[in-house]
Amino acid sequence: MPVHVGRFATSAAAATLAATLLGVSPGAVWAHGAGADQLTTLSALTSWTLEPLAFLGILAAAAVYLAAVRRVDRVHRLNPVPRRRTAAWLAGLLVVAVALFSFLDVYAGQLFSVHMVQHILLTMVAAPLLVLGAPVTLLLRALPRGWRTRRAMPILESAPLRLLAHPVVGWAFFAGVMWAAHFSPLFDAALEDDGMHALEHALFLSAAVMFWWPVVGADPSPHRMGYGTRFGYVLLSMPQNSFLGLAIFSAPAVLFAHYATLTRAWGPTPLEDQQIAGGIMWAAGDMLFLVPLLFLTAAWLRAEEEKGRLHDERLDRERPVRPPSTARSVPARPRR
């Protein structure tokens, strides 16, 4: 296989990651629409931004992924890339685009509740969909064997990546980012500075990817969890999400100076808006956690059924077979 193909595949993987992160670049995420009109159904449908850098980044992420899929399908005709993975990757990019280009971004600086919906889309919808796309597996399959064994695998098996891939690290980082972002100067700074806002979105998306990676289990991992452990991993995230939403909902004063000092002649008051945002995180976040729990439960039951079936087959193979009896039957003696 020519070397230039391996270089293309490696460049493709790097471009995919870079292009995805471009979706959270300053030009993409900072469109808070100072002086935006009142939020109505019509304005929600017609208020869109299209930052060229972000648009090109998402488009490149889709194009590179599809190019890698075509290569794998051509080289491995008997084992092509599952179409559900391609659909998940493209759906994840679409959700990122909606979060960054729609009215959610236009009104995020006006309403904390809209800003919360934007963050939930990035962390609870886009991130798991991108992980379902299994980009690492696609990269490994697209690379020539030499590049895969000598270059890609040593990087993936390195100590830093093994640490980042550990479920405890992913869980703690995701929870820490969510709490620190909402109860530190970062959130208010992000509302006032587009660069900080880009950093905030990048943190949210990367932390969410780290969290969902071991749950989905579509890519190879040095710390693969069983279905029961995955269930507990997700279940433990629900209380911390609920507590964070409740903390925002029950705060006696507006948490962020940007919203407290914002002049807006329409919509809820800043404190009411903050309570709505906390309720959205509490209710919508917990509901979205229930979706993977249901899928994990179904997969867990299927795995247990399959384990039982294999166990029964093994017992059948090990059970000794009795040879047929060769003794002649003795005719009954007639009665006198």
C-alpha positions as CSV (number, residue, x, y, z in Angstrom):
1,M,0.0,0.0,0.0
2,P,1.6,3.4,-1.0
3,V,3.0,5.5,1.7
4,H,1.0,8.6,0.5
5,V,-2.2,6.7,1.4
6,G,-1.0,6.4,5.0
7,R,-0.1,10.1,5.1
8,F,-3.5,10.9,3.7
9,A,-5.3,8.9,6.4
10,T,-3.2,10.4,9.2
11,S,-3.8,13.9,7.8
12,A,-7.5,13.0,7.5
13,A,-7.7,12.0,11.2
14,A,-5.9,15.2,12.3
15,A,-8.1,17.3,10.1
16,T,-11.2,15.7,11.5
17,L,-10.2,16.5,15.0
18,A,-9.1,20.0,14.1
19,A,-12.2,20.6,12.1
20,T,-14.5,19.5,14.9
21,L,-12.7,21.9,17.3
22,L,-13.0,24.7,14.7
23,G,-16.7,24.3,15.4
24,V,-16.1,25.8,18.8
25,S,-13.7,28.5,17.6
26,P,-14.3,32.2,18.5
27,G,-15.9,33.1,15.2
28,A,-18.3,30.2,15.5
29,V,-19.6,30.6,19.0
30,W,-19.7,34.3,19.6
31,A,-22.8,35.6,18.1
32,H,-24.7,36.7,21.2
33,G,-26.7,39.2,19.3
34,A,-26.5,42.4,21.4
35,G,-29.7,44.2,20.8
36,A,-31.5,41.1,19.4
37,D,-35.2,41.4,18.9
38,Q,-37.7,39.7,21.1
39,L,-37.5,35.9,21.0
40,T,-40.5,34.6,19.2
41,T,-41.2,31.5,17.1
42,L,-40.6,33.5,13.9
43,S,-37.3,35.0,15.2
44,A,-36.2,31.5,16.4
45,L,-36.7,30.1,12.9
46,T,-35.1,33.0,11.1
47,S,-32.3,34.0,13.4
48,W,-29.2,32.1,12.1
49,T,-25.6,32.9,11.9
50,L,-23.1,31.4,9.5
51,E,-19.5,32.0,10.5
52,P,-17.3,30.9,7.6
53,L,-14.6,29.4,9.8
54,A,-17.0,27.2,11.8
55,F,-19.0,26.2,8.7
56,L,-15.8,25.1,6.9
57,G,-14.6,23.3,9.9
58,I,-17.8,21.2,10.3
59,L,-17.9,20.7,6.6
60,A,-14.3,19.4,6.6
61,A,-15.1,17.1,9.5
62,A,-17.9,15.5,7.6
63,A,-15.9,15.3,4.3
64,V,-12.8,13.8,5.9
65,Y,-14.9,11.2,7.8
66,L,-16.8,10.2,4.6
67,A,-13.5,10.0,2.7
68,A,-12.1,7.6,5.3
69,V,-15.3,5.6,5.2
70,R,-15.1,5.2,1.4
71,R,-11.5,4.1,1.8
72,V,-12.3,1.4,4.4
73,D,-15.3,0.2,2.4
74,R,-13.1,-0.1,-0.7
75,V,-10.2,-1.9,1.1
76,H,-12.4,-4.1,3.3
77,R,-15.3,-4.9,1.1
78,L,-16.5,-7.8,3.2
79,N,-16.4,-5.7,6.4
80,P,-17.4,-2.2,5.6
81,V,-18.0,0.6,8.1
82,P,-21.4,0.2,9.7
83,R,-23.8,2.8,8.3
84,R,-25.1,3.6,11.8
85,R,-21.7,4.9,12.7
86,T,-21.6,7.3,9.7
87,A,-25.1,8.5,10.5
88,A,-24.1,9.1,14.2
89,W,-21.1,11.2,13.2
90,L,-23.0,13.3,10.7
91,A,-25.8,13.7,13.2
92,G,-23.4,14.9,15.9
93,L,-21.9,17.5,13.5
94,L,-25.4,18.6,12.6
95,V,-26.2,19.1,16.3
96,V,-23.0,21.1,16.8
97,A,-24.0,23.3,13.8
98,V,-27.5,23.9,15.3
99,A,-26.0,24.8,18.6
100,L,-23.6,27.3,17.1
101,F,-25.5,28.7,14.1
102,S,-29.1,28.8,15.2
103,F,-31.1,31.2,17.4
104,L,-29.5,29.4,20.3
105,D,-26.3,31.2,19.7
106,V,-27.9,34.5,18.7
107,Y,-29.9,34.7,22.0
108,A,-27.4,32.9,24.3
109,G,-26.1,36.2,25.5
110,Q,-29.6,37.5,26.1
111,L,-31.1,34.6,28.0
112,F,-29.3,32.2,30.3
113,S,-32.0,29.6,29.6
114,V,-31.2,29.6,25.9
115,H,-27.5,29.4,26.7
116,M,-28.3,26.3,28.8
117,V,-30.0,24.6,25.9
118,Q,-27.0,25.3,23.8
119,H,-24.7,23.7,26.3
120,I,-26.9,20.7,26.8
121,L,-27.0,20.1,23.0
122,L,-23.2,20.1,22.9
123,T,-22.6,17.9,26.0
124,M,-25.6,15.6,26.1
125,V,-26.5,15.2,22.4
126,A,-23.6,16.1,20.1
127,A,-20.8,14.5,22.1
128,P,-22.3,11.0,22.5
129,L,-23.3,11.0,18.8
130,L,-19.7,11.9,17.8
131,V,-18.4,9.1,20.0
132,L,-20.9,6.7,18.4
133,G,-19.2,7.5,15.1
134,A,-16.1,5.6,16.4
135,P,-13.5,7.9,14.8
136,V,-10.5,6.1,16.4
137,T,-11.6,2.8,15.0
138,L,-12.1,4.4,11.6
139,L,-8.6,5.9,11.7
140,L,-7.1,2.5,12.6
141,R,-8.9,0.8,9.8
142,A,-8.0,3.5,7.3
143,L,-4.3,3.4,8.0
144,P,-2.0,0.9,6.4
145,R,-0.8,-1.9,8.7
146,G,2.7,-0.4,9.1
147,W,1.5,3.0,10.1
148,R,-1.1,1.5,12.4
149,T,1.3,-0.7,14.3
150,R,4.4,1.6,14.3
151,R,2.8,5.0,14.7
152,A,-0.8,5.1,15.7
153,M,-0.9,2.3,18.3
154,P,2.1,3.6,20.3
155,I,0.4,6.9,20.6
156,L,-2.9,5.4,21.6
157,E,-1.2,3.2,24.1
158,S,0.9,5.9,25.6
159,A,0.6,6.7,29.3
160,P,-1.0,10.2,28.9
161,L,-3.7,8.8,26.6
162,R,-4.3,5.8,28.9
163,L,-4.8,8.2,31.8
164,L,-7.2,10.4,29.8
165,A,-9.1,7.3,28.7
166,H,-9.7,6.1,32.3
167,P,-13.4,6.2,33.1
168,V,-12.7,7.8,36.6
169,V,-10.8,10.6,34.9
170,G,-13.5,11.2,32.3
171,W,-16.3,11.2,34.9
172,A,-14.5,13.6,37.3
173,F,-13.3,15.9,34.5
174,F,-16.9,16.2,33.1
175,A,-18.4,16.9,36.5
176,G,-15.6,19.3,37.4
177,V,-15.9,21.3,34.2
178,M,-19.7,21.6,34.6
179,W,-19.5,22.8,38.2
180,A,-16.4,25.0,37.7
181,A,-17.9,26.7,34.6
182,H,-21.1,27.7,36.4
183,F,-19.6,28.7,39.7
184,S,-16.4,30.4,38.7
185,P,-15.5,33.6,36.8
186,L,-15.2,31.6,33.6
187,F,-18.9,31.7,32.8
188,D,-19.2,35.4,33.2
189,A,-15.9,36.0,31.3
190,A,-17.1,33.8,28.5
191,L,-20.2,36.0,28.1
192,E,-18.0,39.1,27.8
193,D,-15.2,37.8,25.6
194,D,-15.6,35.7,22.5
195,G,-12.2,33.9,23.0
196,M,-13.2,32.8,26.5
197,H,-16.5,31.7,25.2
198,A,-14.8,29.5,22.6
199,L,-12.6,28.0,25.4
200,E,-15.7,27.3,27.4
201,H,-17.5,25.5,24.5
202,A,-14.3,23.6,23.7
203,L,-14.0,22.5,27.4
204,F,-17.7,21.4,27.5
205,L,-17.4,19.4,24.3
206,S,-14.1,17.8,25.1
207,A,-15.1,16.9,28.7
208,A,-18.4,15.4,27.4
209,V,-16.5,13.3,24.8
210,M,-14.2,12.0,27.5
211,F,-17.3,11.2,29.7
212,W,-19.2,9.4,26.9
213,W,-16.3,7.5,25.4
214,P,-16.2,4.6,27.9
215,V,-20.0,4.5,28.0
216,V,-20.4,4.0,24.3
217,G,-17.5,1.6,24.0
218,A,-17.4,1.9,20.2
219,D,-13.6,2.6,20.1
220,P,-10.8,0.5,21.6
221,S,-10.0,1.5,25.2
222,P,-7.4,0.2,27.7
223,H,-10.1,0.4,30.4
224,R,-13.2,-1.2,28.9
225,M,-16.1,-1.5,31.3
226,G,-18.8,-4.1,31.4
227,Y,-22.5,-3.2,30.9
228,G,-23.2,-3.2,34.7
229,T,-20.3,-0.8,35.4
230,R,-21.3,1.5,32.5
231,F,-24.8,1.6,34.0
232,G,-23.5,2.6,37.4
233,Y,-21.2,5.1,35.7
234,V,-24.0,6.9,34.0
235,L,-26.4,6.5,37.0
236,L,-23.9,8.3,39.3
237,S,-23.9,11.2,36.9
238,M,-27.6,12.0,37.4
239,P,-27.4,13.2,41.0
240,Q,-24.5,15.6,40.3
241,N,-26.4,17.0,37.3
242,S,-29.5,17.3,39.4
243,F,-27.7,19.0,42.2
244,L,-26.1,21.5,39.8
245,G,-29.4,22.3,38.2
246,L,-31.0,22.7,41.6
247,A,-28.2,24.9,42.8
248,I,-28.7,27.2,39.8
249,F,-32.5,27.1,40.2
250,S,-32.4,27.9,43.9
251,A,-29.8,30.6,43.9
252,P,-31.2,33.7,45.6
253,A,-29.5,36.2,43.3
254,V,-28.4,36.3,39.7
255,L,-25.1,34.4,39.5
256,F,-23.6,36.3,36.5
257,A,-23.1,40.0,36.2
258,H,-23.6,39.8,32.4
259,Y,-27.2,38.8,32.8
260,A,-27.8,40.9,35.9
261,T,-26.7,44.1,34.1
262,L,-28.2,43.3,30.7
263,T,-30.8,45.8,29.5
264,R,-33.7,43.8,28.0
265,A,-37.2,45.0,27.6
266,W,-38.8,41.7,26.9
267,G,-38.8,38.2,28.4
268,P,-38.4,37.0,32.0
269,T,-36.4,38.9,34.6
270,P,-32.7,37.8,35.0
271,L,-33.6,35.8,38.1
272,E,-36.6,34.1,36.5
273,D,-34.5,33.3,33.5
274,Q,-31.8,31.8,35.7
275,Q,-34.4,29.6,37.4
276,I,-35.6,28.4,34.0
277,A,-32.1,27.6,33.1
278,G,-31.6,25.6,36.3
279,G,-34.8,23.7,35.7
280,I,-33.8,22.9,32.1
281,M,-30.5,21.4,33.3
282,W,-32.2,19.5,36.1
283,A,-35.1,18.1,34.1
284,A,-33.8,17.9,30.5
285,G,-30.4,16.7,31.7
286,D,-31.8,13.9,33.8
287,M,-34.1,12.8,30.9
288,L,-31.2,12.7,28.5
289,F,-29.3,10.5,31.0
290,L,-32.2,8.1,31.0
291,V,-31.8,7.4,27.3
292,P,-28.3,5.7,27.6
293,L,-29.5,3.9,30.7
294,L,-32.3,2.3,28.8
295,F,-30.0,1.3,26.0
296,L,-27.4,-0.1,28.4
297,T,-30.1,-2.1,30.2
298,A,-31.2,-3.7,26.9
299,A,-27.6,-4.4,25.9
300,W,-26.9,-5.8,29.4
301,L,-29.9,-8.2,29.2
302,R,-28.9,-9.3,25.7
303,A,-25.3,-10.0,26.9
304,E,-26.6,-12.0,29.8
305,E,-28.9,-14.0,27.6
306,E,-26.0,-14.7,25.2
307,K,-23.8,-15.7,28.1
308,G,-26.4,-18.1,29.3
309,R,-26.8,-19.6,25.9
310,L,-23.1,-20.2,25.5
311,H,-23.0,-21.7,29.0
312,D,-25.7,-24.2,28.1
313,E,-24.0,-25.1,24.9
314,R,-20.8,-25.8,26.8
315,L,-22.6,-28.0,29.2
316,D,-24.2,-29.9,26.3
317,R,-20.8,-30.5,24.8
318,E,-19.3,-31.7,28.1
319,R,-22.2,-34.0,29.0
320,P,-21.2,-37.6,28.4
321,V,-23.3,-39.5,25.8
322,R,-24.5,-42.9,26.9
323,P,-23.9,-45.6,24.4
324,P,-27.0,-47.5,23.2
325,S,-27.8,-50.6,25.3
326,T,-26.8,-53.9,23.6
327,A,-28.4,-56.3,26.1
328,R,-30.9,-58.6,24.6
329,S,-34.4,-58.4,26.0
330,V,-35.4,-61.5,27.8
331,P,-38.9,-62.7,26.8
332,A,-41.4,-62.9,29.6
333,R,-42.0,-66.5,30.8
334,P,-45.5,-67.6,30.1
335,R,-47.8,-68.1,33.1
336,R,-48.8,-71.6,34.0
